[in-house]
Amino acid sequence: MKQLIKLVSKRLQRWYYYQELRQLSLLAITILTIWCLYTYHTVLLTWVFSTKGMIYVTFSMATLVLAIVIKIYYRMIVIKYHEKDSSIQLFNH
């Protein structure tokens, strides 16, 4: 299973490397998002402004912010110790 995950991630990284494919995928995601908002805007708005929707959105945003902060602090710590000890590798490619 781990080998399958590695193979799929390598293929996705290789596919996402090309600038044109990246732009096309972002365009497709944007179009899909706009279509979903246009089609389901009344249902989506009533759900988001309900109590359950507000709790879900709040926890989602808090989780996203926490993940970004942890990633930033991790990079700061790795870079800090990398300056002291050059045997630590920042990225394994």
C-alpha positions in Angstrom: 0.0 0.0 0.0 2.9 2.4 0.8 4.5 1.7 -2.5 1.2 2.4 -4.3 0.9 5.7 -2.4 4.5 6.7 -3.4 3.9 5.8 -7.0 0.7 7.8 -7.2 2.3 10.8 -5.4 5.3 10.7 -7.8 2.9 10.6 -10.8 0.9 13.5 -9.5 4.0 15.6 -8.7 5.3 14.9 -12.2 2.0 15.8 -13.7 1.5 18.9 -11.6 5.0 20.1 -12.5 4.0 21.4 -15.9 2.7 25.0 -15.8 0.0 24.5 -18.4 -1.5 21.5 -16.6 -1.4 23.4 -13.3 -3.3 26.3 -14.9 -5.8 24.0 -16.5 -6.5 22.2 -13.2 -7.0 25.5 -11.4 -9.3 26.7 -14.1 -11.3 23.5 -13.9 -11.6 23.8 -10.1 -12.6 27.5 -10.4 -15.3 26.7 -13.0 -16.6 23.8 -10.9 -16.7 25.9 -7.8 -18.6 28.7 -9.6 -21.1 26.2 -11.0 -21.7 24.7 -7.6 -22.2 28.1 -6.0 -24.6 29.2 -8.8 -26.6 26.0 -8.7 -26.8 25.5 -5.0 -26.4 29.0 -3.6 -29.7 29.1 -1.6 -29.2 25.7 0.0 -25.5 26.5 0.7 -26.3 29.9 2.2 -29.0 28.5 4.5 -26.7 25.7 5.6 -23.7 28.0 6.3 -25.8 30.4 8.3 -27.3 27.7 10.4 -25.8 26.7 13.7 -24.4 23.5 12.4 -22.9 25.2 9.4 -21.3 27.9 11.4 -19.7 25.4 13.8 -18.4 23.4 10.8 -17.0 26.5 9.1 -15.4 27.8 12.3 -13.6 24.6 13.1 -12.5 24.2 9.5 -11.0 27.7 9.5 -9.3 27.1 12.9 -7.9 23.8 11.6 -6.5 25.5 8.5 -4.9 28.3 10.4 -3.4 25.9 12.9 -1.9 23.8 10.1 -0.4 26.9 8.5 1.1 28.0 11.8 2.5 24.6 12.5 4.1 24.4 9.0 5.6 27.9 9.4 7.1 27.1 12.9 8.4 23.8 11.6 10.2 25.5 8.8 11.6 28.1 11.1 12.9 25.4 13.5 14.4 23.4 10.7 16.1 26.4 9.1 17.4 27.5 12.5 19.0 24.2 13.3 20.2 23.8 9.7 22.3 26.9 10.1 24.0 25.4 13.2 24.4 21.9 11.8 24.9 21.6 8.0 24.4 17.8 8.2 20.7 18.3 8.6 18.9 18.2 5.2 16.1 20.5 4.7 14.3 18.7 1.9 14.9 15.1 0.7 14.3 15.1 -3.1 
